[in-house]
Amino acid sequence: MSVFKVVPTTQQYDWGKVGKNSKVALFAAAGLPGFKLEEKAPYAELWMGTHTSSPSELTEGKGPLADHLKAHPELIGDRVIERFDASNGNLPFLFKVLSIEKALSIQSHPDKRTAEALHAKQPGIYKDPNHKPEMALAITPFRALCGFRPLPEIANFLRVVPELASLIPATVLQTFLSAASSRNPDGPTEKAALKNVFAAVMTAPELEFKHQLKLLVSRHKGGGAKSSEGEVQELVDLVLKLNLQFPGDIGVFCPFLLNYVVLQPGEAIFLGAGEPHAYLYGECMECMANSDNVIRAGLTPKLRDVPNLVATLTYESSKASKHMVTPRPLGANSKFSTLYDPPIPEFAVIKADIPDGELEQHPKFDGPSITIVTEGKGSVHWNEGEGRDLELGVGDVFYVGAGTEIDVRAQEGKLVFYRAFVETQQ
């Protein structure tokens, strides 16, 4: 069959939302056979795909999804197999649900060449040789750090946050302050100045940055001088929260260097290779190239690889709006679907919000797709012989093979689903 349900996997990292507060847990409880929700356990991620670290399987114990796709390459499609070397059954993308209670690490993802080199040298840390551009599409209000702030904003914080400025050598600081007024923020001189500032902060001696962080937190709590003009309250609150989660961590200084965004449901950000970021709170759909490579440098108990992080960032500075993905209608025959199409070939994501009783049509794509139902009940219909139907409910995950047109009907209230897919013709 070209449309069939698959069984995703869950990840219980300590930063996940706990018990029924986690949409990951609720989707798993509704859609995974035999899943037992533990009220005090954190549920962080739901994985849907073929990544070897946690691959999805067919229902009824019929084996890994990747094995089935390898045996039936028509379900992936010739174009995708050729372009992404997918003859082994591995999909070009990995689709996830994230439920975040505690901040994820300050991190970036390598480009393809860097990923291959890191995997060859440290395969136990960098699990695969693939790059990992990714998109986060908010399900609930979602907070994140994404990309370097515009240079003048960083310069302002270096002037009004003495604890941050004290971590940077005077010559590096002055060079950056001069570069921050440039009309060409992406010039080589400006990028070098930003790199030197970020490197100075992230490699500051532990005794020094912990002392300065203690002073900063004390000042923000009112134990010292009042917050300086230019330190907006939302950043003061964020610094205090991050320090509670990761006391004395250098990553607590990063909100002064990286854009802070709050996404509303339906808004999305895209992060390419070498873009620093950290997801802080909330729930989202996340789609990425089929990789689990992360270079970490702060806000984490895991291995920190500061040299590789500093060496591989793009050092592009801009407003957070640069990272926003502008959605658009899927097409004339799809009345209730919105397309999020980031500037990479591995994936795009559709959000469908279908009113009760309505029918939604999705066209054929020349590549594979994976869909998860997040609200409501319904059915999906596709033509195969005389036509087939599959009943759908919350937590159900289903695969749609290449070249398959589907109709989805909402029943007993509206139906909401998210669909990640590959379309090589775009």
Residue pairs with C-beta under 8 A, 6 or more apart in sequence:
1 384
1 388
2 75
2 382
2 384
2 400
2 401
2 403
2 404
3 380
3 382
3 384
3 388
3 390
3 398
3 399
3 400
3 401
3 404
3 406
4 58
4 59
4 390
4 398
4 399
5 59
5 390
5 396
5 397
5 398
5 399
6 48
6 56
6 57
6 58
6 59
6 65
6 370
6 397
6 398
6 399
7 32
7 33
7 56
7 57
7 58
7 59
7 397
8 28
8 31
8 32
8 46
8 47
8 48
8 56
8 372
8 397
9 46
9 47
9 54
9 55
9 56
10 24
10 25
10 28
10 32
10 35
10 43
10 45
10 46
10 47
11 43
11 44
11 45
11 46
11 47
11 54
12 41
12 42
12 43
12 44
13 42
13 44
13 45
14 42
14 44
14 102
15 42
15 44
15 100
15 101
15 102
15 103
15 104
16 22
16 24
16 42
16 43
16 44
16 45
16 99
16 100
16 101
17 23
17 24
17 25
17 42
17 43
17 44
17 99
17 100
17 101
17 283
18 39
18 40
18 41
18 42
18 43
18 101
19 25
19 37
19 38
19 39
19 40
19 41
19 43
20 26
20 37
20 39
21 99
21 101
22 42
22 43
22 44
22 99
22 283
23 97
23 99
23 139
23 140
23 283
23 374
24 43
24 44
24 45
24 46
24 97
24 98
24 99
25 37
25 41
25 43
25 99
26 37
26 394
26 395
27 46
27 97
27 372
27 374
27 394
27 395
28 35
28 37
28 43
28 46
28 395
29 35
29 37
29 395
30 393
30 394
30 395
30 396
31 373
31 393
31 394
31 395
31 396
31 397
32 395
33 59
37 43
42 101
43 99
44 98
44 99
44 100
45 96
45 97
45 98
45 99
46 96
46 97
46 372
47 54
47 56
47 94
47 95
47 96
48 56
48 94
48 95
48 96
48 370
48 372
48 397
48 420
49 55
49 56
49 65
49 91
49 93
49 94
49 95
49 290
49 370
50 56
50 64
50 65
50 66
50 69
50 89
50 90
50 91
50 94
50 290
51 90
51 94
51 128
51 290
51 291
51 292
52 127
52 128
53 127
53 292
55 64
55 65
55 66
56 64
56 65
56 370
56 397
57 63
57 64
57 65
58 64
58 65
58 68
62 68
65 89
65 399
66 88
66 89
66 90
66 91
67 89
68 75
68 89
69 75
69 76
69 86
69 89
69 90
69 91
69 368
70 87
70 88
70 89
71 89
72 401
73 81
73 87
73 89
74 401
74 402
74 403
75 368
75 399
75 401
75 402
76 86
76 89
76 91
76 367
76 368
76 401
76 402
77 366
77 367
77 368
77 401
77 402
77 403
77 422
77 424
79 366
79 367
79 402
79 424
79 425
80 86
80 92
80 366
80 367
80 368
80 402
80 422
80 424
81 87
83 92
83 345
83 424
84 92
84 346
84 422
86 92
90 290
91 290
91 368
91 370
91 422
92 289
92 290
92 345
92 346
92 347
92 367
92 422
93 287
93 288
93 289
93 290
93 346
93 347
93 420
93 422
94 287
94 288
94 289
94 290
94 291
94 292
95 285
95 286
95 287
95 347
95 349
95 370
95 372
95 418
95 420
96 285
96 286
96 287
96 288
97 139
97 283
97 284
97 285
97 286
97 372
98 136
98 279
98 283
98 284
98 285
98 286
99 283
100 142
100 279
100 280
100 281
100 282
100 283
100 284
101 281
102 245
102 281
103 242
103 245
103 246
103 278
103 279
103 280
103 281
103 299
104 278
104 279
104 280
104 299
104 300
105 251
105 278
105 294
105 296
105 297
105 298
105 299
105 300
105 302
106 145
106 251
106 254
106 258
106 276
106 277
106 278
106 296
106 297
106 298
106 299
106 300
107 276
107 277
107 278
107 294
107 295
107 296
107 297
107 300
107 309
108 273
108 274
108 275
108 276
108 277
108 295
108 309
108 312
108 313
109 131
109 132
109 133
109 134
109 271
109 273
109 274
109 275
109 288
109 291
109 293
109 294
109 295
110 118
110 126
110 131
110 132
110 273
110 274
110 293
110 295
110 308
110 312
111 131
111 273
111 274
111 312
112 129
112 130
112 131
112 273
114 131
114 273
114 308
114 312
115 126
115 128
115 129
115 130
115 131
115 132
115 291
115 293
116 129
118 125
118 126
118 293
118 295
118 308
119 126
119 127
119 128
119 129
119 293
120 129
125 303
125 305
126 293
127 291
127 292
127 293
128 290
128 291
128 292
128 293
130 289
130 290
130 291
130 293
131 273
131 289
131 291
131 293
132 273
132 288
132 289
132 291
132 292
132 293
132 294
133 270
133 271
133 272
133 273
133 288
133 289
133 342
133 344
133 346
134 270
134 271
134 286
134 287
134 288
134 289
135 268
135 269
135 270
135 271
135 286
135 287
135 288
135 325
135 340
135 342
135 347
135 349
136 142
136 144
136 263
136 268
136 269
136 271
136 279
136 284
136 285
136 286
137 266
137 267
137 268
137 284
137 285
137 286
137 287
137 325
137 340
137 349
137 351
137 418
138 263
138 264
138 265
138 266
138 267
138 268
138 282
138 283
138 284
139 265
139 282
139 283
139 284
139 285
139 374
140 265
140 282
140 283
140 284
141 262
141 263
141 264
141 265
141 282
142 262
142 263
142 267
142 279
142 281
142 282
142 283
142 284
143 260
143 261
143 262
143 263
143 279
143 280
143 281
143 282
144 260
144 261
144 263
144 269
144 277
144 278
144 279
144 280
145 254
145 255
145 258
145 259
145 260
145 261
145 276
145 277
145 278
145 280
146 258
146 259
146 261
146 269
146 271
146 275
146 277
146 320
146 323
147 258
147 259
147 271
147 275
147 276
147 277
147 316
147 317
147 318
147 320
147 322
147 323
148 154
148 194
148 198
148 257
148 258
148 259
148 276
148 315
148 316
148 317
148 318
149 256
149 257
149 258
149 259
149 317
150 185
150 317
150 318
150 319
151 176
151 179
151 180
151 182
151 185
151 190
151 194
151 317
152 180
152 181
154 176
154 180
154 194
154 197
154 256
154 257
154 317
155 176
155 177
155 180
155 181
156 230
157 164
157 230
157 231
157 256
157 257
158 164
158 165
158 168
158 173
158 176
158 177
158 197
158 256
159 165
159 177
159 230
160 228
160 229
160 230
160 231
161 216
161 228
161 231
161 256
162 228
163 212
163 213
163 215
163 216
163 219
163 253
164 201
164 212
164 216
164 253
164 256
165 173
166 208
166 212
167 200
167 201
167 204
167 208
167 209
167 212
167 253
168 176
168 197
168 200
168 201
169 200
172 193
172 196
172 197
172 200
173 197
175 193
175 196
176 193
176 194
176 196
176 197
178 193
179 189
179 190
179 193
179 194
180 190
180 193
182 189
182 190
184 190
185 317
185 318
186 316
186 317
190 317
191 315
191 316
192 315
194 315
194 317
195 310
195 313
195 315
197 257
198 257
198 276
198 310
198 313
198 315
199 310
201 209
201 250
201 253
201 257
202 250
202 297
202 298
202 306
202 309
202 310
203 306
203 310
204 250
209 250
209 253
210 248
213 243
213 248
213 249
213 250
213 252
213 253
214 248
215 224
216 239
216 252
216 253
217 239
217 240
217 243
218 224
219 225
219 226
219 227
220 227
220 231
220 236
220 239
220 240
221 240
227 236
234 260
235 255
235 256
235 260
238 255
238 260
238 280
239 252
239 255
242 249
242 251
242 252
242 255
242 280
242 299
243 249
243 252
245 299
246 252
246 298
246 299
246 300
249 298
249 299
250 297
250 298
251 278
251 297
251 298
251 299
251 300
252 298
252 299
254 276
254 278
254 298
254 299
258 276
258 277
258 278
259 319
259 320
259 323
260 320
261 269
261 320
261 323
263 269
263 282
263 284
266 327
266 338
266 351
267 324
268 324
268 325
268 327
268 340
268 349
269 320
269 323
269 324
269 325
270 323
270 324
270 325
270 342
270 343
271 277
271 323
272 314
272 343
272 344
273 312
273 314
274 312
274 313
274 314
275 313
275 314
275 316
275 323
276 309
276 313
278 299
285 349
285 351
285 372
285 418
287 347
287 349
287 420
288 346
288 347
289 344
289 346
289 347
290 346
295 305
295 308
295 309
295 312
296 302
296 303
296 304
296 305
296 309
297 304
297 305
297 306
297 309
297 310
298 304
325 340
325 341
325 342
327 338
327 339
327 340
327 351
328 338
328 339
328 341
329 337
329 338
329 339
330 337
330 338
330 339
330 350
330 362
331 337
331 363
333 361
333 363
334 352
334 360
334 361
334 362
334 363
335 358
335 360
336 352
336 353
336 354
336 355
336 358
336 360
337 350
337 351
337 352
337 353
337 360
337 362
338 350
338 351
338 352
338 353
339 348
339 349
339 350
340 348
340 349
340 350
340 351
341 348
341 426
342 348
345 422
345 424
346 422
347 420
347 421
347 422
348 420
348 421
348 422
348 423
348 426
349 418
349 419
349 420
349 421
350 362
350 418
350 419
350 421
351 416
351 417
351 418
352 360
352 362
352 408
352 415
352 416
352 417
352 418
352 419
353 414
353 415
353 416
354 360
354 376
354 378
354 408
354 409
354 410
354 414
354 415
354 416
355 410
355 414
356 410
356 411
356 412
356 413
356 414
357 409
357 410
357 411
358 409
358 410
359 407
359 408
359 409
360 407
360 408
360 409
360 410
361 405
361 406
361 407
362 405
362 406
362 407
362 408
362 419
363 405
364 403
364 404
364 405
365 400
365 402
365 403
365 421
365 422
365 423
366 402
366 403
366 422
366 423
366 424
366 425
367 402
367 421
367 422
367 423
367 424
368 399
368 400
368 401
368 402
368 421
368 422
369 399
369 400
369 419
369 420
369 421
369 422
370 397
370 398
370 399
370 400
370 419
370 420
370 421
371 397
371 398
371 399
371 400
371 417
371 418
371 419
371 420
372 395
372 396
372 397
372 417
372 418
373 392
373 393
373 394
373 395
373 396
373 397
373 415
373 416
373 417
374 394
374 416
374 417
374 418
375 394
375 414
375 415
375 416
376 393
376 394
376 410
376 411
376 412
376 413
376 414
376 415
376 416
377 391
377 392
377 393
377 394
377 410
377 411
377 412
377 413
377 415
378 391
378 392
378 408
378 409
378 410
378 411
378 415
379 389
379 390
379 391
379 392
379 408
379 409
379 411
380 389
380 390
380 392
380 398
380 406
380 407
380 408
381 387
381 388
381 389
381 390
381 406
381 407
381 408
381 409
382 388
382 400
382 404
382 405
382 406
382 407
383 405
390 398
392 398
392 408
392 415
392 417
400 406
400 419
400 421
408 415
408 417
409 415
